[in-house]
Each structure stands twice: as structure tokens, then as C-alpha cells.
Amino acid sequence: MLEAFVRELRAGTPAELTRAARRAQVFAFLVLAAPGLPLGALYLLTRPAPLPPSWVAALVLLGALLAWVALRLAHQVVSDAVQPPARRVLTAAIQAATAPAVPFLLGCVCLHQPAALAALWLVAALAYAAARARIPGWVKAAQPGRG
């Protein structure tokens, strides 16, 4: 799998760079989110009190806001003309992985509340889809001469 990633980077075509960036994003998300489930399960053993609906709504809004901020910061990396185009795109893709990771991890804290878990993981899924969909645009924006 790593060999495919390196091959895609070396090819240098926009399609290959898009695939490499998406692979990097998946790996970064998995690294960030992996501790969430075991830690959430461990927290579940403490039998936490359920959160009131207002707190659940606040967590969902916080997760959505932090995901949006992560996507905005990732987008800014692409416009940094100091780095080579491939590095800008990969950096943005890796940073964009934090967008779904934050609401996912907040959801792991709410394993004891199915509605809160579903709401937060829905935000995570939407953030993941948004980050994934932006990669081709980042590849085009990072191409030489497009600035």
C-alpha cells in the first residue's frame, strides 16, 4: 500500500496526486481517530451520567465548528507558494483529516448516548466527505502557474 502511495506521488499527474492525497487523508484520519474507540469504551465503564440535550447540541456545534476551522486551515496551506505543489496538497490533505477526527472523537466520548453518538458521527461523516471532495480542487490550485 505504501508502494502505491509512492508510485502515485512520483507519477506527478493530477489524478495520481489526488489519489495519493486521499490515501494520506485516510491514513491521517485513522491515526487520529484510532484511540477514540478504546478510550470511549474505557470511559463507558465509568457509567457516565447522560448529557442534557443542550450539552449534546453544544458538542455537535463545537464539532462542526472545529471541523470547519480545520478545513479552512487546510485550504490555506494550498495557497502557500513556498512549498512544492505535491507537498502543499499532501499537507492540506493530512491537515484536513482533523476535520472529521474531532467530531468522531467527541462522539467516542458519547458512546453511552446513541443519539449524541449518531449526531457527532454524522458531523464527522459530513466533514470527511467535504475534505475528500476538496482534494481535486486543491490539486488544481497547487499546479504551477495557477498560484
N, C-alpha and C positions, 0 to 999 in steps of 0.2 A: 504494500500500500504506500509505503514511503517512496519506493522507487517510482511509482506512478506520479506521485506528487512532484518529485524532482524532474521527471521527464516533462511534465506539464509546464513547469517553470522554465525549463531550458528551451522549450519549443518557442516561447515568446509570442505566440499568436494570441489575439484577444480571447478566442474561445478557450484555449488551453489555460490562459491566465485566470479566466473566470472559473474554470474547474478547480484549479489549484487554490484559488481564494476561497471557494466554497468548501473544499476539503479542510483548509486551515480553520475556517469558521466552525466547522463541525467538531474538529479536534479541540479547539479552544473552548467551545461550549461544554463538551464532555468533561474536560479538565476542571472547569469552573463549577459545573453542576454535580459532578460525581459525589462529593462529600455530603450533599444535601439529603439524600435519601437515608443513609445510615445515621446521620446526625438527627434528622427528623424523627426517625424510628426510636432513637435513644431518648429524645425529648418526649415522645409519646409515652414511654414507660413511666414518666413522672406524673402522668394523668393531669395534664394542664387543664385549667378552667377554660370553658369556651369563651371566645371573644364576642363582645356585643356586636351587633350588626354595624354600628357606626365605626368601630375599630376595624372591622373587616373591610368596609368601604374605604377607610383611610389607607389601609395596607394595599388595596387594589390600586387606588390612585397613586400612592407612593411608588408602587412597582411600575405603573405605566409612565409616570414622570421620569423615573430613573432610566427606564428603557429608552425613552425619547432622548434624554440627555446623552446617553451612550451612543445612540445613532447619530446625533448631531456632532459629537466629538469625533466619531469615526469618519464622518463625511469631511470634516475639516482637514484630516490627515491627507486626503487625496489632493487637496489644493496646494500642499506644501511642495513646491517645485525643487527643493533642495535634494530630496531623495530620488533615486531612480524610480520609474513608473511601477515596476513589479513590486518593489519594496513598499511603496505607498499603498498599493492595492492590498497586499498581504497584511500590512499593519492595520489598515482600516477594517479588513475582514475579521482579524483577530480581536480588535477592539469592539467591533460590532457584536461579537459573541457575548459580551457582557449584557447586552440589551435583553435577551431572553433569560440569561442566567440569573439576574437579580429577581425578577418575579417568580422564577422557578424555585429559587432558594427560599424566598418568602413563603411560597406555597408549602415547601417541605416543613416549615415551622407549624403549618396549619393542617398537618395530617389528621388530626383529631376532629376537624370540621370539614366534612366533604364539600359543602357549598363554598367555603372560603378557598379550599384547595382547588376546586374547579375554576373559580373566578381567576385566581392568580395564575394557574397553569394555562388558562385561556389567554391571558395577557402575555404570558411567556410564548405561547404558540404564535400569537399575532406579531410579537416583536421578532421572533425568529424568521417568520415569513417576510416581514418588512426588511430585515437585514439581508436576507438571502436575495430578495428581489433587487436590492440596491447595488449588488456587486457588479452586474454588467454595466451599469451607468458609471460606476467608479472606474472600471477598466477603460471605458471610452474617455472619461475625463482625464485620466492619467497618461493617455497616449501622448507621445511627443508632438508638439505643435498645437495641442489643444488647451494646455495650461490650465 
